[in-house]
Amino acid sequence: MIYHGTAGRYIGGEFDGREAKVKVSDNGGRTGIYYGGADKPDGDGHGHVTAINDQIQYWRELANEGGETLIDYSHDSQVNI
């Protein structure tokens, strides 16, 4: 999950077989992925993934698939997501 040259910008992509909106932090260490929302990747009911240095720290599934948080290491690593 490395998007060279995209720091600080949103780019299009795909995640879990769905259209995604991806943002890479300015330093390239954090990647936010929004996918599967109504009408647009970050629309109502979207799923959300945050990765730090290519390791998933947080993953919430789509609302229409239960909206459960599947992974949440954000508190363990002291990272605000």
Rosetta silent file (secondary structure, phi, psi, omega in degrees, C-alpha in Angstrom):
SEQUENCE: MIYHGTAGRYIGGEFDGREAKVKVSDNGGRTGIYYGGADKPDGDGHGHVTAINDQIQYWRELANEGGETLIDYSHDSQVNI
SCORE:     score description
SCORE:     0.000 S_00000001
   1 L     0.000   57.562  179.922    0.000    0.000    0.000 S_00000001
   2 L  -114.318  127.906 -178.327    2.621    2.566   -1.042 S_00000001
   3 L  -120.950   80.239 -176.351    1.593    5.547   -3.142 S_00000001
   4 L   -61.788  138.632  176.247    4.821    7.372   -4.016 S_00000001
   5 L    77.927   13.675 -176.450    4.503   11.059   -4.899 S_00000001
   6 L  -116.962    9.549 -174.938    0.995   11.448   -3.497 S_00000001
   7 E   -54.079  133.420  176.154    1.696   12.849   -0.029 S_00000001
   8 L    76.725    4.353 -179.009   -0.968   15.199    1.262 S_00000001
   9 L  -122.742  156.338  170.950   -3.348   14.555   -1.629 S_00000001
  10 E   -88.793  139.044  175.956   -6.372   12.379   -2.237 S_00000001
  11 E  -130.984  159.286  175.563   -6.056    9.862   -5.011 S_00000001
  12 E   -83.672  161.703  178.616   -8.441    7.334   -6.451 S_00000001
  13 E  -179.183 -160.588  179.171   -7.980    3.645   -6.031 S_00000001
  14 E  -141.248  141.113  176.450   -9.658    0.444   -4.999 S_00000001
  15 E  -142.978  134.359  178.469   -9.939   -1.324   -1.663 S_00000001
  16 L    53.094   35.184  177.854  -11.715   -4.581   -0.837 S_00000001
  17 L    77.579   11.115 -178.555  -13.040   -4.655   -4.418 S_00000001
  18 E  -125.798  155.412  175.942  -14.672   -1.212   -4.155 S_00000001
  19 E   -58.494  139.696 -175.437  -13.839    2.277   -5.370 S_00000001
  20 E  -133.377  153.671  170.860  -11.703    4.066   -2.775 S_00000001
  21 E  -113.388  123.028 -172.866  -10.509    7.540   -1.855 S_00000001
  22 E  -119.328  132.864  174.191   -6.959    7.355   -0.509 S_00000001
  23 E  -125.584  128.211  177.258   -5.016   10.052    1.332 S_00000001
  24 E  -105.048  132.536 -178.795   -1.341    9.718    2.151 S_00000001
  25 L   -62.262  162.211 -178.931    0.040   11.996    4.887 S_00000001
  26 L   -55.448  -35.530 -179.652    2.607   14.650    4.033 S_00000001
  27 L   -91.171   -1.182  177.253    5.420   12.499    5.426 S_00000001
  28 L    79.404    0.922 -176.966    4.063    9.349    3.773 S_00000001
  29 L   -83.031  -26.024 -177.600    3.774    7.477    7.068 S_00000001
  30 E  -119.273  134.494  177.338   -0.029    7.454    7.382 S_00000001
  31 E  -123.286  128.209  175.156   -2.530    6.329    4.768 S_00000001
  32 E  -109.943  131.999 -179.198   -6.289    6.826    5.115 S_00000001
  33 E  -124.353  127.058  176.701   -8.639    4.818    2.909 S_00000001
  34 E  -117.900  130.362 -173.601  -12.355    5.531    2.562 S_00000001
  35 E  -148.762  152.258  169.175  -14.346    3.045    0.497 S_00000001
  36 L    74.085   13.434 -179.505  -17.777    1.796   -0.475 S_00000001
  37 L   -73.938  166.160  178.275  -19.868    4.812    0.566 S_00000001
  38 L   -67.337  125.394  175.952  -23.163    5.819   -1.023 S_00000001
  39 L    70.183  -19.654  177.651  -22.550    7.698   -4.296 S_00000001
  40 L  -160.308  157.676 -174.579  -18.834    8.189   -3.539 S_00000001
  41 L   -54.033  -36.155 -179.197  -16.086    6.304   -1.673 S_00000001
  42 L  -104.836   23.605  177.629  -16.359    8.498    1.454 S_00000001
  43 L   -75.754 -176.854 -179.822  -20.146    8.889    1.278 S_00000001
  44 L   -50.345  136.039  176.594  -22.679    7.742    3.857 S_00000001
  45 L    79.120   10.267 -176.428  -21.986    4.273    5.234 S_00000001
  46 L   -64.138  156.175  168.778  -18.369    4.168    4.009 S_00000001
  47 E   -89.657  159.476 -176.270  -15.718    1.845    5.357 S_00000001
  48 E  -142.961  133.718  177.011  -12.535    3.334    6.729 S_00000001
  49 E  -130.659  137.327  171.418   -8.985    2.032    7.065 S_00000001
  50 E  -122.992  130.085  177.155   -5.958    3.790    8.543 S_00000001
  51 E  -121.825  140.467  175.201   -2.471    2.392    8.028 S_00000001
  52 E  -116.343  122.352 -177.980    0.747    3.613    9.625 S_00000001
  53 L    49.610   45.819  177.269    3.927    2.654    7.770 S_00000001
  54 L    66.671   14.838  175.815    1.898    0.147    5.730 S_00000001
  55 E  -112.656  122.981 -179.144    0.508   -1.616    8.838 S_00000001
  56 E   -64.534  125.439  178.150   -3.264   -1.435    9.319 S_00000001
  57 E  -105.521  -25.735 -176.127   -4.044    0.277   12.624 S_00000001
  58 E  -150.398  136.148  176.531   -7.802    0.762   12.210 S_00000001
  59 E  -148.026  116.554  173.641  -10.477   -0.834   10.028 S_00000001
  60 E  -113.798  126.561 -177.656  -14.208   -0.189   10.184 S_00000001
  61 L   -76.475  170.832 -179.990  -16.314   -2.119    7.715 S_00000001
  62 L   -60.132  146.771  179.080  -19.160   -0.707    5.625 S_00000001
  63 H   -58.832  -39.694 -178.745  -22.372    0.179    7.434 S_00000001
  64 H   -75.819   -1.134  173.474  -24.372   -2.190    5.214 S_00000001
  65 H  -112.305   14.524  177.071  -22.022   -5.006    6.274 S_00000001
  66 L   113.985  -23.013  177.402  -22.511   -4.298    9.976 S_00000001
  67 L    64.648   17.798 -178.383  -20.244   -1.273   10.452 S_00000001
  68 L   -72.787  149.293  171.155  -18.119   -3.152   12.977 S_00000001
  69 E   -83.058  114.555 -177.073  -14.607   -2.077   13.877 S_00000001
  70 E   -85.808  -35.635  179.530  -12.509   -5.038   12.774 S_00000001
  71 E  -137.688  134.368  173.983   -9.118   -3.675   13.855 S_00000001
  72 E  -149.918   88.986  175.665   -8.330   -0.884   16.296 S_00000001
  73 L  -100.523    8.356 -173.389   -4.718   -0.599   17.408 S_00000001
  74 L   -60.992  -35.773 -179.957   -4.904    3.199   17.450 S_00000001
  75 L   -76.790  -31.865  179.154   -4.880    3.436   21.249 S_00000001
  76 L   -65.044  -36.901 -176.011   -2.072    0.906   21.619 S_00000001
  77 L  -100.174    4.797  178.016    0.246    2.924   19.402 S_00000001
  78 L    59.846   41.042  179.950   -0.900    6.374   20.596 S_00000001
  79 L  -111.496  128.752  174.548   -1.926    7.427   17.100 S_00000001
  80 L   -84.807  127.222 -178.546   -4.867    9.773   16.547 S_00000001
  81 L  -113.196    0.000    0.000   -6.910    8.686   13.550 S_00000001
